[in-house]
Amino acid sequence: MCIRDRCSDIQTIVKELVIKASKDQLYEKETDILNQHLQKDISVVLNSGVTPTNITQIIEFNPSVASNMLVKLAPSDKFSEYLDKLAHTNLSLSSLEVVNELSVKIELPTEFLTYYITNCIKSVSYTHLTLPTIYSVQISVVAVSLKK
């Protein structure tokens, strides 16, 4: 249990860092502070201001923070909404990193993994047609992620 003002201060700090995390990459110290507070309990995450809508921006700018948030949210009944947003994000190194991290720490639903992998394949196929130079990099990243 904590003193009311201290809890309020922590929650304010967390909310401010979540807002920043959805707009820009956090500094290492900010990431450490945010991750430290997010690890405490699910209520910190639930009251942090993270939503299924802004999780995609947090994934792109701060994948480690997004991973920690999603792991903490896994037992909640809103977790499927977050996974749905993640499944519909564009293929990027950050989204692959988050999915990889989640698959190591929690059991992800088969439906989510199937849909996400299908979208990765479609994205890589599209990249092959439009940006052939990036194609081989994406193939390698997806293959390594699937291998794990």
N, C-alpha and C positions, 0 to 999 in steps of 0.2 A: 504494500500500500504506500502511496506517496502523498506528500503534502499537495493540497489543491493548486497553489500557485506554481509549484514546480511541475506538476503534470500539465498544467495549462501552458507553461513555457515550452516544455518538450513538444507538446502537440503543435504549438505555433511554429517552432523550428522545423518540425517534420513537414508541416503543410507548406511552409515557404520553400523548403528544399524540393518537395514534390513538384511544386509549380515550376521551379527553375529546371528540374530534371526533365520536364516535359517540353522545355523550350531550348535547352542547351546542355552541353556536356558539363557535368559537375566536376569541380576540382577534386583531387584525390582525398583531401581532408573532408570535404563535404560528403563525398560518397561514403567514407568511413563512418562519419557521424550518422548519416541517414541509415545506413545498413545496421549500425549498432542499435539504433532505436527501433527499427523494424523487426529486429530479432526478438524483442522483448515479449510481445504477445500480439495476437491477431487484432485486438482493438486498436492498436496504434496504426496498423495498416488500414483497417476499416474506416478510421477517422482521419486519414492522411490526405484525403482529397483525390486519391487515385480512383479512376473510374474505368469501365471498359472502353470508353471513348479516348481517354488520354493515355492509356497504357501503351498504345502503339507508338506514340511519340517518346515515351520513356524508354521503350525497347530500343528505338533507334539511337537516342542520345546517350542512354545509360543502361546498357543491357544487364550489367550485374545487379543494379538496383531493381530493375524489372523482374529479374529471376528471383531475387529474394522476396519481393512482394508477392509474386505468383505462388511461390512455394508456401508462404504463410497463408495465402488465401485458399489454398487447395481444399481444406476442410469446409469452407463456407459454401452455402447454397448458391452463391453468385459466381463461383469459379467457372462454370460452364460458359457464362457470358464473356469472361476474359479469354477463355480458350477460343471461343468463336471469333473474337477480334484478332487474336494471334493467328488463327488459321487463315484469316483473310488479309493479313498484311503482305506487302510486297516482299519478295525474296531479297534478303540482305544478309550480310555477315552477322549483323546484330540479331536478327530474328532467328537465324540458325543457331547462334550462340545460346540464345534464351531457350529454344526448344531442346537443344542438347543438354543444357544445364538442368532443365526440368525433368528430362527423361532419366537423368542420373539420380536425382533426388526424390522424385515421386513417380508413382505409376500413372501414366497418362492414358486416357481412354483410347482404345483402338480406333474408334471412329475419327477422333481428332488426328491421330498420327496418319491414318490413311488419307484423310482430306489434305493435311498439310503436305505430305509427300507428293500427292497428286498435283497440288499447286506448285510445288518446287519444280517438278518435271515440266509442267506447262510453262513456267517462267523461264526455265533454262532453254526450252525449245524456242520460245519467243526471242530470247536474247541471241540465240544462234542465228536467227534471221536478220535481226536489226543491228547487233553489236558483236560480230564474230570474234573480236579480240578478247572480249570479256567471257565469252562462252566457256573456254577451257578452264578458267579460274572457277566459275560457278559450278561446273561439272565436278571438279575436284573437291570443292567445299561440300557440296551435296553428298557426294560419294563417301567422304570421310564421316559426315554426320550420320548417314544411314548405317555405316559400318559399326558405329558405336551402338 
